[in-house]
């Protein structure tokens, strides 16, 4: 597998500044989303891990958080699933998996809001992980509800419909 130039640019950590708060969805979101939808299963995710920059976790975590917000705005659980796929890559590329915990929290809450079963989705998503961290999503879903809450991660919800967003309180 080889990344396209657009995929390389979209995952480039040096271009991460300002990505999180930019309008949704944007071209970068679409490129990352298309990449994730093109791969499935442990072998494919392992191949993506082989070709992306090891420090892409910042971009990947931002994308996952953006997909959580976009899922709520559109009422589409599939968008949150895209975020879950990317969280797996972020967990595999980060030097500190705790940096990805807020994105998992937002995705869990987004799945609740859109009427999907977040426990099922997290368990299903972990099956595609090509790394030893495959239990991380299941363990996250098994946490005490208070420990995986928005408040525990210092977030809150704001707005409705197309204006909905998760707001970081720190």
ROMARKOL-289778 format. One record per residue: x, y, z of N, C-alpha, C in turn; residue in three letters; residue number from 1. Coordinates in steps of 0.1 Angstrom, whole numbers, plus 5000, padded with zeros to 4 digits. Layout:
<atoms>
+------+------+------+-------+-------+-------+------+------+------+-----+-----+
! n.px ! n.py ! n.pz ! ca.px ! ca.py ! ca.pz ! c.px ! c.py ! c.pz !  aa !   i !
+------+------+------+-------+-------+-------+------+------+------+-----+-----+
!    X !    Y !    Z !     X !     Y !     Z !    X !    Y !    Z ! Ala ! NUM !
...
+------+------+------+-------+-------+-------+------+------+------+-----+-----+
</atoms>
This chain:
<atoms>
+------+------+------+-------+-------+-------+------+------+------+-----+-----+
! n.px ! n.py ! n.pz ! ca.px ! ca.py ! ca.pz ! c.px ! c.py ! c.pz !  aa !   i !
+------+------+------+-------+-------+-------+------+------+------+-----+-----+
! 5008 ! 4988 ! 5000 !  5000 !  5000 !  5000 ! 5009 ! 5012 ! 5000 ! Unk !   1 !
! 5004 ! 5022 ! 4992 !  5011 !  5035 !  4992 ! 5001 ! 5046 ! 4993 ! Unk !   2 !
! 5004 ! 5056 ! 5002 !  4995 !  5067 !  5004 ! 4995 ! 5076 ! 4992 ! Unk !   3 !
! 4984 ! 5082 ! 4988 !  4984 !  5093 !  4978 ! 4990 ! 5105 ! 4984 ! Unk !   4 !
! 4993 ! 5115 ! 4976 !  4998 !  5128 !  4981 ! 4988 ! 5134 ! 4990 ! Unk !   5 !
! 4975 ! 5134 ! 4986 !  4965 !  5140 !  4995 ! 4964 ! 5133 ! 5008 ! Unk !   6 !
! 4966 ! 5120 ! 5009 !  4965 !  5113 !  5021 ! 4978 ! 5116 ! 5030 ! Unk !   7 !
! 4989 ! 5117 ! 5023 !  5001 !  5121 !  5031 ! 5000 ! 5135 ! 5037 ! Unk !   8 !
! 4995 ! 5144 ! 5029 !  4993 !  5158 !  5034 ! 4983 ! 5158 ! 5045 ! Unk !   9 !
! 4972 ! 5150 ! 5044 !  4961 !  5150 !  5054 ! 4966 ! 5145 ! 5067 ! Unk !  10 !
! 4975 ! 5135 ! 5067 !  4981 !  5129 !  5079 ! 4993 ! 5135 ! 5084 ! Unk !  11 !
! 4998 ! 5146 ! 5078 !  5011 !  5152 !  5081 ! 5009 ! 5160 ! 5094 ! Unk !  12 !
! 5016 ! 5156 ! 5105 !  5015 !  5162 !  5118 ! 5019 ! 5177 ! 5117 ! Unk !  13 !
! 5028 ! 5180 ! 5108 !  5033 !  5194 !  5107 ! 5022 ! 5203 ! 5102 ! Unk !  14 !
! 5011 ! 5198 ! 5096 !  5000 !  5206 !  5092 ! 4988 ! 5205 ! 5101 ! Unk !  15 !
! 4990 ! 5200 ! 5113 !  4979 !  5197 !  5122 ! 4974 ! 5210 ! 5129 ! Unk !  16 !
! 4982 ! 5221 ! 5129 !  4977 !  5233 !  5136 ! 4965 ! 5239 ! 5130 ! Unk !  17 !
! 4954 ! 5241 ! 5138 !  4942 !  5246 !  5133 ! 4932 ! 5236 ! 5127 ! Unk !  18 !
! 4936 ! 5224 ! 5127 !  4927 !  5214 !  5121 ! 4915 ! 5211 ! 5129 ! Unk !  19 !
! 4917 ! 5210 ! 5142 !  4906 !  5207 !  5152 ! 4894 ! 5216 ! 5150 ! Unk !  20 !
! 4896 ! 5229 ! 5151 !  4885 !  5238 !  5151 ! 4880 ! 5243 ! 5137 ! Unk !  21 !
! 4886 ! 5237 ! 5126 !  4882 !  5241 !  5113 ! 4868 ! 5236 ! 5110 ! Unk !  22 !
! 4861 ! 5242 ! 5100 !  4848 !  5238 !  5096 ! 4847 ! 5223 ! 5093 ! Unk !  23 !
! 4835 ! 5218 ! 5096 !  4833 !  5203 !  5093 ! 4822 ! 5201 ! 5083 ! Unk !  24 !
! 4823 ! 5191 ! 5075 !  4835 !  5184 !  5071 ! 4843 ! 5192 ! 5062 ! Unk !  25 !
! 4856 ! 5190 ! 5061 !  4864 !  5197 !  5051 ! 4872 ! 5186 ! 5043 ! Unk !  26 !
! 4880 ! 5191 ! 5034 !  4887 !  5182 !  5025 ! 4896 ! 5172 ! 5032 ! Unk !  27 !
! 4902 ! 5177 ! 5043 !  4911 !  5168 !  5050 ! 4903 ! 5157 ! 5056 ! Unk !  28 !
! 4891 ! 5160 ! 5062 !  4883 !  5150 !  5068 ! 4879 ! 5139 ! 5057 ! Unk !  29 !
! 4875 ! 5144 ! 5045 !  4871 !  5135 !  5035 ! 4882 ! 5126 ! 5030 ! Unk !  30 !
! 4894 ! 5131 ! 5030 !  4906 !  5123 !  5025 ! 4909 ! 5112 ! 5036 ! Unk !  31 !
! 4909 ! 5116 ! 5048 !  4911 !  5106 !  5059 ! 4900 ! 5096 ! 5059 ! Unk !  32 !
! 4888 ! 5100 ! 5058 !  4876 !  5092 !  5058 ! 4877 ! 5082 ! 5047 ! Unk !  33 !
! 4880 ! 5086 ! 5035 !  4881 !  5077 !  5023 ! 4892 ! 5067 ! 5025 ! Unk !  34 !
! 4903 ! 5071 ! 5031 !  4914 !  5061 !  5034 ! 4909 ! 5051 ! 5044 ! Unk !  35 !
! 4902 ! 5055 ! 5054 !  4897 !  5045 !  5064 ! 4887 ! 5036 ! 5058 ! Unk !  36 !
! 4878 ! 5041 ! 5050 !  4868 !  5032 !  5044 ! 4874 ! 5023 ! 5034 ! Unk !  37 !
! 4885 ! 5026 ! 5028 !  4892 !  5017 !  5018 ! 4899 ! 5006 ! 5025 ! Unk !  38 !
! 4902 ! 5006 ! 5038 !  4908 !  4995 !  5044 ! 4899 ! 4989 ! 5054 ! Unk !  39 !
! 4900 ! 4976 ! 5056 !  4892 !  4969 !  5066 ! 4900 ! 4957 ! 5070 ! Unk !  40 !
! 4898 ! 4953 ! 5082 !  4905 !  4941 !  5087 ! 4919 ! 4943 ! 5092 ! Unk !  41 !
! 4924 ! 4934 ! 5101 !  4937 !  4936 !  5107 ! 4948 ! 4938 ! 5097 ! Unk !  42 !
! 4948 ! 4930 ! 5086 !  4959 !  4932 !  5077 ! 4960 ! 4946 ! 5070 ! Unk !  43 !
! 4948 ! 4951 ! 5067 !  4947 !  4964 !  5061 ! 4952 ! 4975 ! 5070 ! Unk !  44 !
! 4947 ! 4974 ! 5083 !  4951 !  4985 !  5092 ! 4966 ! 4984 ! 5095 ! Unk !  45 !
! 4971 ! 4972 ! 5096 !  4985 !  4970 !  5098 ! 4993 ! 4976 ! 5086 ! Unk !  46 !
! 4988 ! 4975 ! 5074 !  4994 !  4981 !  5063 ! 4994 ! 4996 ! 5063 ! Unk !  47 !
! 4983 ! 5002 ! 5068 !  4982 !  5017 !  5069 ! 4992 ! 5021 ! 5080 ! Unk !  48 !
! 4993 ! 5013 ! 5091 !  5003 !  5017 !  5101 ! 5017 ! 5017 ! 5096 ! Unk !  49 !
! 5020 ! 5008 ! 5086 !  5033 !  5007 !  5081 ! 5037 ! 5019 ! 5072 ! Unk !  50 !
! 5027 ! 5026 ! 5066 !  5030 !  5036 !  5057 ! 5027 ! 5050 ! 5062 ! Unk !  51 !
! 5021 ! 5052 ! 5074 !  5018 !  5065 !  5079 ! 5030 ! 5069 ! 5088 ! Unk !  52 !
! 5031 ! 5082 ! 5090 !  5042 !  5087 !  5099 ! 5039 ! 5083 ! 5114 ! Unk !  53 !
! 5049 ! 5078 ! 5121 !  5046 !  5074 !  5135 ! 5040 ! 5085 ! 5144 ! Unk !  54 !
! 5042 ! 5097 ! 5140 !  5036 !  5108 !  5149 ! 5023 ! 5113 ! 5143 ! Unk !  55 !
! 5016 ! 5106 ! 5135 !  5003 !  5110 !  5130 ! 4992 ! 5110 ! 5140 ! Unk !  56 !
! 4995 ! 5105 ! 5152 !  4984 !  5103 !  5162 ! 4977 ! 5116 ! 5165 ! Unk !  57 !
! 4984 ! 5127 ! 5165 !  4977 !  5140 !  5168 ! 4966 ! 5143 ! 5158 ! Unk !  58 !
! 4969 ! 5141 ! 5145 !  4960 !  5143 !  5135 ! 4949 ! 5133 ! 5136 ! Unk !  59 !
! 4952 ! 5121 ! 5138 !  4942 !  5110 !  5139 ! 4933 ! 5112 ! 5151 ! Unk !  60 !
! 4938 ! 5116 ! 5162 !  4929 !  5119 !  5174 ! 4920 ! 5131 ! 5171 ! Unk !  61 !
! 4925 ! 5141 ! 5164 !  4917 !  5153 !  5161 ! 4906 ! 5148 ! 5151 ! Unk !  62 !
! 4909 ! 5140 ! 5141 !  4899 !  5135 !  5132 ! 4888 ! 5127 ! 5139 ! Unk !  63 !
! 4892 ! 5118 ! 5148 !  4883 !  5110 !  5156 ! 4873 ! 5119 ! 5164 ! Unk !  64 !
! 4879 ! 5129 ! 5170 !  4870 !  5139 !  5178 ! 4861 ! 5146 ! 5169 ! Unk !  65 !
! 4866 ! 5150 ! 5157 !  4857 !  5157 !  5147 ! 4846 ! 5148 ! 5142 ! Unk !  66 !
! 4849 ! 5135 ! 5140 !  4839 !  5126 !  5136 ! 4828 ! 5124 ! 5146 ! Unk !  67 !
! 4832 ! 5124 ! 5159 !  4822 !  5123 !  5170 ! 4812 ! 5135 ! 5169 ! Unk !  68 !
! 4817 ! 5147 ! 5167 !  4809 !  5159 !  5166 ! 4800 ! 5158 ! 5153 ! Unk !  69 !
! 4806 ! 5154 ! 5142 !  4799 !  5153 !  5130 ! 4788 ! 5142 ! 5130 ! Unk !  70 !
! 4791 ! 5131 ! 5137 !  4781 !  5121 !  5138 ! 4768 ! 5126 ! 5145 ! Unk !  71 !
! 4770 ! 5134 ! 5156 !  4759 !  5139 !  5163 ! 4752 ! 5150 ! 5154 ! Unk !  72 !
! 4759 ! 5158 ! 5148 !  4753 !  5168 !  5139 ! 4744 ! 5162 ! 5128 ! Unk !  73 !
! 4749 ! 5150 ! 5123 !  4742 !  5144 !  5112 ! 4733 ! 5132 ! 5116 ! Unk !  74 !
! 4734 ! 5128 ! 5128 !  4727 !  5116 !  5133 ! 4732 ! 5103 ! 5127 ! Unk !  75 !
! 4744 ! 5103 ! 5122 !  4749 !  5092 !  5115 ! 4760 ! 5084 ! 5123 ! Unk !  76 !
! 4756 ! 5072 ! 5127 !  4765 !  5063 !  5135 ! 4777 ! 5059 ! 5126 ! Unk !  77 !
! 4775 ! 5058 ! 5113 !  4786 !  5054 !  5105 ! 4798 ! 5064 ! 5106 ! Unk !  78 !
! 4795 ! 5077 ! 5108 !  4806 !  5087 !  5109 ! 4813 ! 5084 ! 5122 ! Unk !  79 !
! 4806 ! 5081 ! 5133 !  4813 !  5077 !  5145 ! 4821 ! 5064 ! 5143 ! Unk !  80 !
! 4817 ! 5055 ! 5135 !  4824 !  5043 !  5133 ! 4837 ! 5046 ! 5126 ! Unk !  81 !
! 4837 ! 5056 ! 5116 !  4849 !  5061 !  5110 ! 4859 ! 5066 ! 5120 ! Unk !  82 !
! 4854 ! 5073 ! 5130 !  4862 !  5078 !  5141 ! 4868 ! 5067 ! 5149 ! Unk !  83 !
! 4860 ! 5057 ! 5152 !  4865 !  5045 !  5159 ! 4877 ! 5038 ! 5152 ! Unk !  84 !
! 4875 ! 5037 ! 5139 !  4886 !  5031 !  5131 ! 4899 ! 5039 ! 5132 ! Unk !  85 !
! 4898 ! 5052 ! 5132 !  4909 !  5061 !  5132 ! 4915 ! 5061 ! 5147 ! Unk !  86 !
! 4906 ! 5060 ! 5157 !  4911 !  5059 !  5171 ! 4921 ! 5047 ! 5172 ! Unk !  87 !
! 4918 ! 5036 ! 5165 !  4926 !  5025 !  5166 ! 4940 ! 5028 ! 5161 ! Unk !  88 !
! 4941 ! 5035 ! 5149 !  4954 !  5039 !  5144 ! 4961 ! 5049 ! 5153 ! Unk !  89 !
! 4953 ! 5058 ! 5159 !  4959 !  5068 !  5168 ! 4965 ! 5061 ! 5180 ! Unk !  90 !
! 4958 ! 5051 ! 5186 !  4963 !  5043 !  5197 ! 4976 ! 5036 ! 5194 ! Unk !  91 !
! 4977 ! 5031 ! 5181 !  4988 !  5024 !  5177 ! 5000 ! 5033 ! 5174 ! Unk !  92 !
! 4998 ! 5046 ! 5171 !  5009 !  5054 !  5167 ! 5013 ! 5064 ! 5178 ! Unk !  93 !
! 5005 ! 5066 ! 5188 !  5009 !  5075 !  5199 ! 5019 ! 5070 ! 5208 ! Unk !  94 !
! 5027 ! 5079 ! 5214 !  5037 !  5075 !  5224 ! 5030 ! 5074 ! 5238 ! Unk !  95 !
! 5018 ! 5080 ! 5239 !  5011 !  5080 !  5252 ! 4996 ! 5078 ! 5248 ! Unk !  96 !
! 4991 ! 5066 ! 5250 !  4977 !  5063 !  5247 ! 4967 ! 5071 ! 5254 ! Unk !  97 !
! 4971 ! 5078 ! 5265 !  4961 !  5086 !  5272 ! 4957 ! 5098 ! 5264 ! Unk !  98 !
! 4965 ! 5102 ! 5254 !  4962 !  5113 !  5245 ! 4950 ! 5110 ! 5237 ! Unk !  99 !
! 4946 ! 5097 ! 5235 !  4935 !  5093 !  5227 ! 4922 ! 5091 ! 5235 ! Unk ! 100 !
! 4924 ! 5091 ! 5248 !  4912 !  5088 !  5256 ! 4901 ! 5098 ! 5254 ! Unk ! 101 !
! 4903 ! 5111 ! 5253 !  4892 !  5120 !  5251 ! 4885 ! 5117 ! 5238 ! Unk ! 102 !
! 4892 ! 5114 ! 5227 !  4885 !  5110 !  5215 ! 4876 ! 5098 ! 5217 ! Unk ! 103 !
! 4880 ! 5088 ! 5224 !  4872 !  5076 !  5227 ! 4859 ! 5080 ! 5234 ! Unk ! 104 !
! 4861 ! 5089 ! 5244 !  4850 !  5094 !  5252 ! 4839 ! 5101 ! 5243 ! Unk ! 105 !
! 4844 ! 5110 ! 5234 !  4835 !  5117 !  5225 ! 4828 ! 5107 ! 5216 ! Unk ! 106 !
! 4835 ! 5098 ! 5211 !  4829 !  5088 !  5202 ! 4819 ! 5079 ! 5209 ! Unk ! 107 !
! 4822 ! 5075 ! 5221 !  4812 !  5067 !  5229 ! 4799 ! 5076 ! 5231 ! Unk ! 108 !
! 4801 ! 5088 ! 5235 !  4789 !  5096 !  5237 ! 4782 ! 5099 ! 5224 ! Unk ! 109 !
! 4789 ! 5101 ! 5213 !  4782 !  5104 !  5200 ! 4774 ! 5092 ! 5197 ! Unk ! 110 !
! 4779 ! 5080 ! 5199 !  4771 !  5068 !  5195 ! 4759 ! 5067 ! 5204 ! Unk ! 111 !
! 4760 ! 5071 ! 5217 !  4748 !  5071 !  5225 ! 4737 ! 5081 ! 5220 ! Unk ! 112 !
! 4742 ! 5093 ! 5216 !  4733 !  5103 !  5212 ! 4726 ! 5100 ! 5199 ! Unk ! 113 !
! 4733 ! 5093 ! 5190 !  4726 !  5089 !  5177 ! 4718 ! 5076 ! 5178 ! Unk ! 114 !
! 4718 ! 5071 ! 5189 !  4709 !  5059 !  5191 ! 4716 ! 5046 ! 5188 ! Unk ! 115 !
! 4729 ! 5045 ! 5187 !  4736 !  5033 !  5184 ! 4740 ! 5027 ! 5198 ! Unk ! 116 !
! 4744 ! 5015 ! 5198 !  4749 !  5008 !  5211 ! 4764 ! 5010 ! 5211 ! Unk ! 117 !
! 4769 ! 5019 ! 5219 !  4783 !  5021 !  5220 ! 4791 ! 5009 ! 5224 ! Unk ! 118 !
! 4786 ! 5002 ! 5234 !  4793 !  4990 !  5238 ! 4795 ! 4980 ! 5227 ! Unk ! 119 !
! 4785 ! 4978 ! 5219 !  4786 !  4969 !  5207 ! 4796 ! 4974 ! 5197 ! Unk ! 120 !
! 4795 ! 4987 ! 5194 !  4803 !  4993 !  5184 ! 4818 ! 4993 ! 5188 ! Unk ! 121 !
! 4821 ! 4995 ! 5201 !  4835 !  4995 !  5206 ! 4840 ! 4980 ! 5205 ! Unk ! 122 !
! 4832 ! 4971 ! 5209 !  4836 !  4957 !  5208 ! 4838 ! 4952 ! 5194 ! Unk ! 123 !
! 4830 ! 4957 ! 5185 !  4831 !  4953 !  5171 ! 4843 ! 4959 ! 5165 ! Unk ! 124 !
! 4846 ! 4972 ! 5168 !  4857 !  4979 !  5163 ! 4871 ! 4973 ! 5167 ! Unk ! 125 !
! 4871 ! 4969 ! 5179 !  4884 !  4964 !  5184 ! 4889 ! 4951 ! 5177 ! Unk ! 126 !
! 4880 ! 4944 ! 5171 !  4883 !  4932 !  5164 ! 4892 ! 4934 ! 5152 ! Unk ! 127 !
! 4892 ! 4946 ! 5146 !  4901 !  4949 !  5135 ! 4915 ! 4954 ! 5139 ! Unk ! 128 !
! 4917 ! 4956 ! 5151 !  4930 !  4961 !  5156 ! 4941 ! 4951 ! 5153 ! Unk ! 129 !
! 4952 ! 4956 ! 5146 !  4964 !  4948 !  5143 ! 4975 ! 4949 ! 5154 ! Unk ! 130 !
! 4972 ! 4955 ! 5165 !  4982 !  4958 !  5175 ! 4978 ! 4952 ! 5188 ! Unk ! 131 !
! 4987 ! 4950 ! 5197 !  4984 !  4944 !  5210 ! 4975 ! 4953 ! 5219 ! Unk ! 132 !
! 4971 ! 4964 ! 5214 !  4962 !  4973 !  5222 ! 4948 ! 4970 ! 5219 ! Unk ! 133 !
! 4945 ! 4959 ! 5213 !  4931 !  4956 !  5209 ! 4921 ! 4955 ! 5220 ! Unk ! 134 !
! 4925 ! 4953 ! 5232 !  4916 !  4953 !  5244 ! 4913 ! 4967 ! 5248 ! Unk ! 135 !
! 4920 ! 4977 ! 5244 !  4918 !  4990 !  5249 ! 4903 ! 4995 ! 5246 ! Unk ! 136 !
! 4898 ! 4993 ! 5235 !  4884 !  4997 !  5232 ! 4874 ! 4990 ! 5241 ! Unk ! 137 !
! 4876 ! 4977 ! 5242 !  4866 !  4969 !  5251 ! 4868 ! 4974 ! 5265 ! Unk ! 138 !
! 4880 ! 4975 ! 5270 !  4882 !  4980 !  5284 ! 4876 ! 4993 ! 5286 ! Unk ! 139 !
! 4877 ! 5002 ! 5276 !  4871 !  5015 !  5277 ! 4856 ! 5014 ! 5278 ! Unk ! 140 !
! 4850 ! 5006 ! 5270 !  4835 !  5004 !  5271 ! 4831 ! 4998 ! 5284 ! Unk ! 141 !
! 4840 ! 4990 ! 5290 !  4836 !  4983 !  5303 ! 4839 ! 4992 ! 5315 ! Unk ! 142 !
! 4844 ! 5004 ! 5313 !  4847 !  5013 !  5324 ! 4834 ! 5017 ! 5331 ! Unk ! 143 !
! 4835 ! 5021 ! 5343 !  4824 !  5026 !  5350 ! 4819 ! 5038 ! 5342 ! Unk ! 144 !
! 4806 ! 5039 ! 5340 !  4800 !  5050 !  5332 ! 4805 ! 5064 ! 5336 ! Unk ! 145 !
! 4807 ! 5066 ! 5349 !  4812 !  5079 !  5353 ! 4827 ! 5082 ! 5349 ! Unk ! 146 !
! 4835 ! 5071 ! 5348 !  4849 !  5072 !  5344 ! 4851 ! 5075 ! 5329 ! Unk ! 147 !
! 4841 ! 5072 ! 5321 !  4842 !  5074 !  5307 ! 4833 ! 5086 ! 5302 ! Unk ! 148 !
! 4828 ! 5093 ! 5312 !  4818 !  5104 !  5309 ! 4825 ! 5117 ! 5303 ! Unk ! 149 !
! 4818 ! 5125 ! 5297 !  4823 !  5138 !  5292 ! 4829 ! 5146 ! 5303 ! Unk ! 150 !
! 4822 ! 5146 ! 5314 !  4827 !  5154 !  5326 ! 4840 ! 5149 ! 5331 ! Unk ! 151 !
! 4842 ! 5136 ! 5331 !  4855 !  5130 !  5335 ! 4867 ! 5134 ! 5326 ! Unk ! 152 !
! 4864 ! 5136 ! 5314 !  4874 !  5141 !  5304 ! 4874 ! 5156 ! 5302 ! Unk ! 153 !
! 4866 ! 5163 ! 5311 !  4865 !  5177 !  5311 ! 4860 ! 5183 ! 5297 ! Unk ! 154 !
! 4849 ! 5177 ! 5293 !  4841 !  5182 !  5281 ! 4827 ! 5184 ! 5285 ! Unk ! 155 !
! 4820 ! 5191 ! 5277 !  4805 !  5192 !  5278 ! 4800 ! 5194 ! 5263 ! Unk ! 156 !
! 4787 ! 5192 ! 5262 !  4780 !  5193 !  5250 ! 4774 ! 5207 ! 5248 ! Unk ! 157 !
! 4774 ! 5212 ! 5236 !  4768 !  5226 !  5234 ! 4761 ! 5226 ! 5220 ! Unk ! 158 !
! 4750 ! 5232 ! 5220 !  4743 !  5234 !  5207 ! 4735 ! 5222 ! 5203 ! Unk ! 159 !
! 4728 ! 5224 ! 5192 !  4719 !  5213 !  5186 ! 4721 ! 5213 ! 5171 ! Unk ! 160 !
! 4717 ! 5201 ! 5166 !  4717 !  5200 !  5151 ! 4731 ! 5203 ! 5145 ! Unk ! 161 !
! 4730 ! 5211 ! 5135 !  4743 !  5215 !  5128 ! 4752 ! 5224 ! 5136 ! Unk ! 162 !
! 4747 ! 5229 ! 5147 !  4756 !  5237 !  5156 ! 4761 ! 5230 ! 5168 ! Unk ! 163 !
! 4758 ! 5217 ! 5169 !  4763 !  5208 !  5180 ! 4778 ! 5208 ! 5180 ! Unk ! 164 !
! 4784 ! 5207 ! 5192 !  4798 !  5205 !  5193 ! 4801 ! 5200 ! 5207 ! Unk ! 165 !
! 4812 ! 5193 ! 5208 !  4818 !  5189 !  5221 ! 4828 ! 5200 ! 5225 ! Unk ! 166 !
! 4827 ! 5205 ! 5237 !  4836 !  5216 !  5241 ! 4845 ! 5211 ! 5252 ! Unk ! 167 !
! 4858 ! 5214 ! 5250 !  4868 !  5210 !  5260 ! 4868 ! 5221 ! 5271 ! Unk ! 168 !
! 4867 ! 5217 ! 5283 !  4867 !  5227 !  5294 ! 4881 ! 5229 ! 5301 ! Unk ! 169 !
! 4891 ! 5225 ! 5295 !  4904 !  5227 !  5301 ! 4914 ! 5234 ! 5291 ! Unk ! 170 !
+------+------+------+-------+-------+-------+------+------+------+-----+-----+
</atoms>
